[in-house]
Amino acid sequence: MKKISIIICVLVITLGKVFAQNSINTYKYILVPKQYEFQKSPDNYQINSLTKFLFERAGFTTLYIDDLFPEDLALDRCSALTAIVKNNSGMLSTKLNIELVDCFNKTVFSTNEAKSKIKDYKKAFQDAIRKAFKDIEALDYKYSPEVILEEKSVTPIVTNIKKSVEQKELNIVEKDKVAEAIKELPKKEVLVEKEAKEPIDKLVITKKTDKKIISKPIVNVNEKVTQSIVKTIEGNYDVENWGKSKIVKKGDDYSFIGGDENFEFATIYKTSKPTIYIIKWLAFKQPQLLEINADGDLNIDMGNGIKVYKRITQ
């Protein structure tokens, strides 16, 4: 039993390192602040310049956080990780670790805590940083740009699509219940067109009473969605800072073009579901789920809530 536990621990650690390496490899840049919270002045004890140098030596393209960004980084801030040095020092020793944080302020990788007992502060900090960097060098970083959606991005998208499919299946079940209810009504009270060419959700039930004939259509709850959404994703929308923006056809997919500048700030990809799309913003690394509601507005799953972009009909 003890041997099995040890094997499991080794596997977990190994898989964790492999996942961390693959994750880090998808980021092109490392950003280093010129001053951390525990420092009294920029590059105090040369902590920041040493950190930048060590990242460059490990193969990363490294910039100070207030440097002029390359064009691709300016357009996609999420292609960079920020290197944060955490000072955990006590009275008798200097202790720190280095965290790599993404554009959503999520820690992607953290080194083990490194310790130095050197009494001189500058030498102690630099000694601890070099020790912490052994974990970063062990990642054997090689930049590999993504060609498919990341696992962390696909998971919530698949989950949401699954929920959407389940809801549509529920609607089908409800429609079947209506059809069964029609069959169970007394024949002398119900007259249904026998050779109706319309689907069951558009048939008309005609019920005889002593006073009058009441005709009530059975309305398909998805009819409005099917007719107005699938055919009208192209159009104008009110998109926050861009104001009036439009979705236009682009090959098999769509482009989201903003304001008077006609700047393409997102690409929209179709899925197997007519009301479900995947939107990839130019300024963000992670794609998101997009759904068109019954009013033709866009509901976008932002991770921390749903953002609604209203359709402009005028």
C-alpha positions in Angstrom: 0.0 0.0 0.0 2.8 2.3 0.9 4.6 1.6 -2.4 1.5 2.4 -4.3 1.1 5.7 -2.6 4.7 6.6 -3.4 4.2 5.6 -7.1 1.1 7.8 -7.3 2.9 10.8 -5.7 5.8 10.4 -8.2 3.3 10.2 -11.1 1.4 13.3 -9.9 4.7 15.3 -9.6 5.9 14.1 -13.0 2.6 14.9 -14.8 2.5 18.3 -13.0 5.9 19.2 -14.4 5.0 18.0 -17.9 1.8 20.1 -17.8 3.6 23.1 -16.5 6.3 22.9 -19.2 3.7 22.6 -22.0 1.7 25.5 -20.5 4.8 27.7 -20.1 5.9 27.0 -23.7 2.8 28.6 -25.1 3.7 32.0 -23.7 6.1 34.2 -25.8 7.1 36.9 -23.3 8.1 37.3 -19.7 7.5 40.7 -18.1 9.6 41.8 -15.1 8.5 44.7 -12.9 11.2 47.3 -12.1 10.2 47.4 -8.5 8.4 44.8 -6.2 6.3 45.7 -3.2 9.0 44.7 -0.7 11.7 46.9 -2.4 12.4 50.5 -1.3 13.4 51.6 -4.8 13.5 50.3 -8.4 16.0 47.5 -8.9 16.9 47.6 -5.3 19.8 45.0 -4.7 19.7 44.5 -8.5 16.9 42.0 -7.9 14.9 43.0 -11.0 17.8 43.2 -13.4 19.2 39.9 -12.2 15.7 38.3 -12.7 15.4 39.6 -16.2 18.9 38.4 -17.1 18.3 34.9 -15.7 15.0 34.6 -17.7 16.8 35.7 -20.9 19.6 33.1 -20.2 16.9 30.4 -19.8 15.6 31.2 -23.3 12.7 33.5 -22.6 12.1 36.8 -24.5 12.0 39.2 -21.5 10.9 42.8 -21.1 10.5 45.2 -18.3 6.8 45.7 -17.6 7.0 49.4 -18.6 9.1 48.9 -21.8 7.7 49.7 -25.2 5.9 46.4 -26.3 6.3 44.7 -29.7 3.2 44.9 -31.9 2.1 41.3 -31.2 2.4 41.8 -27.4 0.5 45.1 -27.6 -2.4 43.3 -29.4 -2.3 40.3 -27.2 -1.3 41.0 -23.6 -2.1 37.4 -22.7 0.9 36.1 -24.7 3.1 37.2 -21.7 3.6 36.1 -18.2 4.6 38.4 -15.4 7.5 37.3 -13.1 6.7 38.1 -9.5 9.4 37.6 -6.8 7.7 36.8 -3.5 9.8 37.8 -0.4 9.2 35.4 2.5 12.3 36.3 4.5 12.6 36.0 8.2 15.0 37.4 10.8 17.7 34.8 10.2 17.5 34.0 6.5 16.4 35.4 3.2 13.6 33.3 1.6 11.8 33.8 -1.7 10.1 32.1 -4.6 9.3 33.2 -8.1 5.8 33.1 -9.5 4.7 33.3 -13.2 1.3 35.0 -13.4 -0.9 35.3 -16.5 -3.0 38.2 -17.8 -5.9 37.0 -15.6 -3.7 37.2 -12.5 -3.7 33.4 -12.2 -0.4 31.8 -11.1 0.7 29.4 -13.9 3.9 28.3 -12.3 5.7 28.8 -9.0 9.2 27.7 -7.9 10.0 26.1 -4.6 11.0 28.4 -1.9 14.8 29.2 -2.0 16.7 30.2 1.0 20.0 32.0 1.7 21.7 32.6 5.0 24.2 35.1 3.7 24.1 38.2 6.0 24.7 40.8 3.3 21.2 41.7 1.9 22.3 42.2 -1.8 24.3 38.9 -1.9 21.5 37.0 0.0 18.7 38.1 -2.4 20.8 37.3 -5.5 21.8 34.0 -4.0 18.2 33.0 -3.3 17.0 34.1 -6.8 19.7 32.0 -8.5 18.6 29.0 -6.4 14.9 29.5 -7.2 15.8 29.7 -10.9 16.9 26.1 -10.9 13.2 25.2 -11.0 12.6 27.5 -14.0 15.7 26.2 -15.9 14.4 22.6 -15.3 11.3 23.5 -17.4 13.6 23.6 -20.5 11.5 26.3 -22.1 11.0 26.4 -25.8 8.4 28.7 -27.3 5.7 26.7 -29.1 2.7 28.9 -30.3 -0.6 27.3 -30.0 -2.4 26.0 -33.1 -5.5 24.6 -31.4 -7.6 25.7 -28.5 -6.0 25.2 -25.1 -7.3 22.5 -22.8 -8.1 25.2 -20.2 -10.1 27.0 -22.8 -11.9 24.0 -24.3 -13.2 22.7 -21.0 -15.6 25.5 -20.2 -16.6 25.8 -23.8 -17.5 22.1 -24.1 -19.3 22.3 -20.8 -21.5 25.1 -21.9 -22.2 23.5 -25.3 -23.2 20.4 -23.5 -25.6 22.4 -21.4 -27.0 24.0 -24.5 -27.5 20.6 -26.2 -29.2 19.2 -23.1 -31.6 22.2 -23.0 -32.5 21.6 -26.7 -33.0 17.9 -26.0 -35.3 18.9 -23.1 -37.3 21.0 -25.6 -37.7 18.0 -27.9 -39.0 15.9 -25.0 -41.5 18.6 -24.1 -42.7 18.7 -27.8 -43.1 14.9 -27.7 -45.2 15.2 -24.6 -47.5 17.7 -26.4 -47.8 15.2 -29.3 -48.8 12.4 -26.9 -51.3 14.7 -25.2 -53.0 15.3 -28.6 -53.3 11.5 -29.2 -54.9 11.0 -25.7 -57.7 13.6 -26.2 -61.2 12.2 -27.0 -61.6 11.8 -30.7 -65.1 13.3 -30.8 -63.8 16.5 -29.3 -60.6 16.9 -31.3 -60.2 17.4 -35.1 -56.6 17.4 -36.4 -55.6 17.7 -40.0 -54.7 14.2 -41.1 -52.6 15.2 -44.0 -50.8 18.2 -42.4 -47.6 19.1 -44.2 -46.3 21.2 -41.2 -44.4 19.6 -38.3 -46.2 18.7 -35.2 -45.3 21.9 -33.4 -47.3 23.9 -36.0 -50.5 21.8 -36.1 -53.7 23.4 -34.9 -55.9 21.7 -32.3 -59.6 22.4 -32.9 -61.8 21.6 -29.9 -65.5 21.5 -30.2 -67.7 23.0 -27.5 -71.4 23.7 -27.2 -70.9 27.5 -27.6 -68.1 28.0 -30.1 -65.0 26.6 -31.8 -61.7 27.5 -30.2 -58.5 27.2 -32.3 -55.2 27.4 -30.5 -51.8 26.9 -32.2 -49.1 25.0 -30.5 -46.1 27.3 -30.7 -42.6 25.8 -30.9 -40.4 27.6 -28.3 -37.4 27.3 -30.6 -39.2 28.6 -33.7 -38.2 32.2 -33.1 -34.6 31.2 -32.4 -34.4 29.0 -35.5 -35.9 31.6 -37.8 -34.3 34.8 -36.5 -30.9 33.7 -35.1 -29.5 31.2 -37.6 -30.1 33.5 -40.5 -29.3 36.9 -38.9 -26.0 36.6 -37.0 -24.7 39.1 -39.5 -25.7 42.6 -38.4 -25.0 45.5 -36.2 -24.4 45.4 -32.4 -23.6 47.8 -29.6 -20.2 46.7 -28.3 -18.9 48.8 -25.4 -16.0 51.0 -26.4 -16.4 50.2 -30.1 -19.9 51.5 -30.2 -21.8 50.4 -33.2 -20.1 47.4 -34.6 -21.0 44.8 -37.2 -20.6 41.1 -37.9 -19.8 40.2 -41.5 -19.2 36.9 -43.3 -15.6 35.9 -43.7 -15.2 32.6 -45.6 -16.9 29.9 -43.6 -16.8 32.1 -40.4 -17.4 35.7 -39.4 -15.5 38.9 -38.5 -16.5 41.4 -35.8 -15.6 44.8 -37.1 -15.6 47.8 -34.8 -16.8 51.4 -35.1 -15.7 54.0 -37.7 -12.2 52.6 -37.8 -13.4 49.3 -39.4 -11.0 47.4 -37.1 -11.4 43.6 -37.0 -11.2 42.9 -33.2 -12.6 39.4 -33.2 -13.2 36.3 -35.3 -16.4 34.2 -34.8 -16.3 30.4 -35.5 -19.3 28.3 -36.2 -20.0 25.1 -34.2 -22.3 22.2 -35.0 -25.1 24.0 -33.1 -26.8 26.8 -35.1 -27.1 29.2 -32.1 -23.7 28.4 -30.5 -20.4 30.0 -31.7 -16.9 30.4 -30.5 -15.5 34.0 -30.4 -11.7 34.6 -30.5 -10.8 38.2 -29.5 -7.7 39.7 -31.0 -6.7 41.2 -27.6 -7.2 38.0 -25.5 -5.6 34.6 -25.6 -8.5 32.5 -24.6 -11.6 32.1 -26.9 -15.0 32.2 -25.4 -18.5 30.8 -25.9 -21.0 32.9 -27.8 -24.7 32.2 -28.0 -27.5 34.2 -29.8 -30.6 34.6 -27.7 -34.2 34.8 -28.8 -34.0 38.6 -29.4 -31.0 38.3 -31.6 -28.6 39.7 -29.0 -25.2 38.1 -28.3 -24.6 36.4 -24.9 -20.8 35.9 -24.4 -19.5 33.7 -21.5 -16.7 35.8 -20.1 -15.8 33.3 -17.4 -16.9 35.6 -14.5 -20.3 36.2 -16.0 -22.4 36.7 -19.1 -21.8 39.8 -21.3 -24.7 40.9 -23.5 -24.2 42.9 -26.6 -27.5 44.3 -27.9 -28.5 44.0 -31.6 -29.0 47.4 -33.3 -32.0 47.1 -35.5 -32.2 50.7 -36.7 
